[in-house]
Amino acid sequence: MASDRTLLVTGASGHLGRRVLNLLLAAGTRSIVATTRHPDRLADFARRGVVVRRADFDEPESLGAAFAGAHRMLLISTDATDGAELVPAESHAGAPGRLPPKDRDGSERRRRQHEAAIAAAEAAGIEHVVYTSLARADTSRLVVAADHVATERRIAATKLGYTVLRENVFTEVLLMVLPSAIASGALLGLPGDGGVAYISRDDSAFAAATALMTSTGRSTLELTGSEVIRRAPLARIATDVTGKDVFYVALPPEELCRRWQAAGLPASYLLPFEQATFDGQFAFTTTDYLRLTGREPAAVHDFLTANRHALARAA
Ligand SMILES: NC(=O)c1ccc[n+]([C@@H]2O[C@H](COP(=O)([O-])OP(=O)(O)OC[C@H]3O[C@@H](n4cnc5c(N)ncnc54)[C@H](OP(=O)(O)O)[C@@H]3O)[C@@H](O)[C@H]2O)c1
């Protein structure tokens, strides 16, 4: 599957970026450019033949030289949301599952960053852009969806080929939430039957690398796991994997945040995602991952079994 084109990965020093670089190298890709604000962090990849260049989307003038010569680009959405996802807990008070009003102003800074990257890609003559977006971004009430939607539209307004990869919630989020649930025996959440078709970072990286190497045309894919995991079954999986009794405990939003905070969890970060879960935003599956990559995504049970040590750490 090795590509004869020069493949560019932005934000390459992050979790997803490093995984994609490893996959491109393993596939025998001859020409890879990795851009990052911190080239020193990619010295190991430079030693393996990756051309590492400095690029900062907040400095559009840095992008022309950084993108020069590349044919295809993976634009990894940045983490610069300026706390836009941090909707204060108070705004969720009231009936469980109530969502904050739609806020399409969202995280303006990230939208500007992506706009600069796309404009530079056009100027550099890049032919195809792969972009990491959010599950059902176009109908999402999550505040951080607004900049994904703006970026998707900006890409669609170019003449470039593109593959938008709308990623469901990363399975790795469970490694943040489950240890305290396993330690206390209580998996906390809002009342209701909310579920998530989790997809792991490894699988997301495989999809991104595959799209970067092979995708043509203009398409938007929804990358999900192969099953929707609801709360009570998730508690049972945690029990099965660790041997400790874990039960789903439904709480109203204020109490949920209080208990999360007491457990040392970032309540204001987690609550909007919990609300969106309650709203069903992540409770759907597609075969897009299988069709793109030719393989099934990792099941949550298998993922947690493989990461049993990380679950047990806090237990
Ligand atoms: N679906 C989910 O559950 C989920 C969960 C987490 C994240 N995400 C999304 O997926 C993306 C990748 O995830 P990840 O785990 O790899 O996150 P990560 O490790 O935090 O990586 C984010 C990358 O954004 C890049 N970045 C930040 N500011 C930048 C700027 N000014 N210019 C250029 N690049 C910039 C950074 O690149 P350098 O430091 O190399 O410059 C960093 O490597 C995230 O940014 C987020 O949009 C989705």
The ligand as an SDF file (V2000), in Angstrom:
LIG
                    3D

 48 52  0  0  0  0  0  0  0  0999 V2000
  -12.8280   11.5860   19.3710 N   0  0  0  0  0  0  0  0  0  0  0  0
  -12.2610   11.7720   20.5470 C   0  0  0  0  0  0  0  0  0  0  0  0
  -12.6610   11.1930   21.5760 O   0  0  0  0  0  0  0  0  0  0  0  0
  -11.0760   12.6520   20.6670 C   0  0  0  0  0  0  0  0  0  0  0  0
  -10.3480   12.6450   21.8440 C   0  0  0  0  0  0  0  0  0  0  0  0
   -9.2340   13.4500   21.9170 C   0  0  0  0  0  0  0  0  0  0  0  0
   -8.8920   14.2460   20.8240 C   0  0  0  0  0  0  0  0  0  0  0  0
   -9.6170   14.2440   19.6980 N   0  0  0  0  0  0  0  0  0  0  0  0
   -9.2460   15.0780   18.5130 C   0  0  0  0  0  0  0  0  0  0  0  0
   -8.2340   14.3920   17.8020 O   0  0  0  0  0  0  0  0  0  0  0  0
   -7.0700   15.2280   17.7300 C   0  0  0  0  0  0  0  0  0  0  0  0
   -5.8480   14.3920   17.8580 C   0  0  0  0  0  0  0  0  0  0  0  0
   -5.9210   13.6770   19.0620 O   0  0  0  0  0  0  0  0  0  0  0  0
   -4.6150   13.3690   19.8970 P   0  0  0  0  0  0  0  0  0  0  0  0
   -5.0000   12.4000   20.9120 O   0  0  0  0  0  0  0  0  0  0  0  0
   -3.4730   13.0730   18.9810 O   0  0  0  0  0  0  0  0  0  0  0  0
   -4.3760   14.7940   20.5840 O   0  0  0  0  0  0  0  0  0  0  0  0
   -3.0030   15.4560   21.0100 P   0  0  0  0  0  0  0  0  0  0  0  0
   -2.0120   14.4270   21.3820 O   0  0  0  0  0  0  0  0  0  0  0  0
   -3.3570   16.4980   22.0160 O   0  0  0  0  0  0  0  0  0  0  0  0
   -2.5200   16.1390   19.6680 O   0  0  0  0  0  0  0  0  0  0  0  0
   -3.0510   17.3400   19.2220 C   0  0  0  0  0  0  0  0  0  0  0  0
   -2.0830   17.9330   18.2240 C   0  0  0  0  0  0  0  0  0  0  0  0
   -2.5630   19.2220   17.8560 O   0  0  0  0  0  0  0  0  0  0  0  0
   -1.4440   19.9070   17.3770 C   0  0  0  0  0  0  0  0  0  0  0  0
   -1.5400   21.3470   17.5370 N   0  0  0  0  0  0  0  0  0  0  0  0
   -1.9280   22.0320   18.6320 C   0  0  0  0  0  0  0  0  0  0  0  0
   -1.8000   23.3490   18.4140 N   0  0  0  0  0  0  0  0  0  0  0  0
   -1.3040   23.4910   17.1490 C   0  0  0  0  0  0  0  0  0  0  0  0
   -0.9440   24.6070   16.3460 C   0  0  0  0  0  0  0  0  0  0  0  0
   -1.0250   25.8710   16.8200 N   0  0  0  0  0  0  0  0  0  0  0  0
   -0.4740   24.3920   15.0990 N   0  0  0  0  0  0  0  0  0  0  0  0
   -0.3540   23.1300   14.6200 C   0  0  0  0  0  0  0  0  0  0  0  0
   -0.6760   22.0170   15.3210 N   0  0  0  0  0  0  0  0  0  0  0  0
   -1.1440   22.2110   16.5950 C   0  0  0  0  0  0  0  0  0  0  0  0
   -0.2710   19.4560   18.2170 C   0  0  0  0  0  0  0  0  0  0  0  0
    0.8040   19.3050   17.3310 O   0  0  0  0  0  0  0  0  0  0  0  0
    2.3370   19.6350   17.7300 P   0  0  0  0  0  0  0  0  0  0  0  0
    2.3990   19.6800   19.2370 O   0  0  0  0  0  0  0  0  0  0  0  0
    3.0980   18.4930   17.1540 O   0  0  0  0  0  0  0  0  0  0  0  0
    2.6190   20.9520   17.0940 O   0  0  0  0  0  0  0  0  0  0  0  0
   -0.6970   18.1310   18.8030 C   0  0  0  0  0  0  0  0  0  0  0  0
    0.1700   17.1010   18.4260 O   0  0  0  0  0  0  0  0  0  0  0  0
   -7.2420   16.2320   18.8780 C   0  0  0  0  0  0  0  0  0  0  0  0
   -6.5190   17.3880   18.6640 O   0  0  0  0  0  0  0  0  0  0  0  0
   -8.7530   16.4200   18.8930 C   0  0  0  0  0  0  0  0  0  0  0  0
   -9.1190   17.3610   17.9050 O   0  0  0  0  0  0  0  0  0  0  0  0
  -10.6870   13.4490   19.5870 C   0  0  0  0  0  0  0  0  0  0  0  0
  1  2  1  0
  2  3  2  0
  2  4  1  0
  4  5  1  0
  4 48  2  0
  5  6  2  0
  6  7  1  0
  7  8  2  0
  8  9  1  0
  8 48  1  0
  9 10  1  0
  9 46  1  0
 10 11  1  0
 11 12  1  0
 11 44  1  0
 12 13  1  0
 13 14  1  0
 14 15  2  0
 14 16  1  0
 14 17  1  0
 17 18  1  0
 18 19  2  0
 18 20  1  0
 18 21  1  0
 21 22  1  0
 22 23  1  0
 23 24  1  0
 23 42  1  0
 24 25  1  0
 25 26  1  0
 25 36  1  0
 26 27  1  0
 26 35  1  0
 27 28  2  0
 28 29  1  0
 29 30  1  0
 29 35  2  0
 30 31  1  0
 30 32  2  0
 32 33  1  0
 33 34  2  0
 34 35  1  0
 36 37  1  0
 36 42  1  0
 37 38  1  0
 38 39  2  0
 38 40  1  0
 38 41  1  0
 42 43  1  0
 44 45  1  0
 44 46  1  0
 46 47  1  0
M  CHG  2   8   1  16  -1
M  END
$$$$
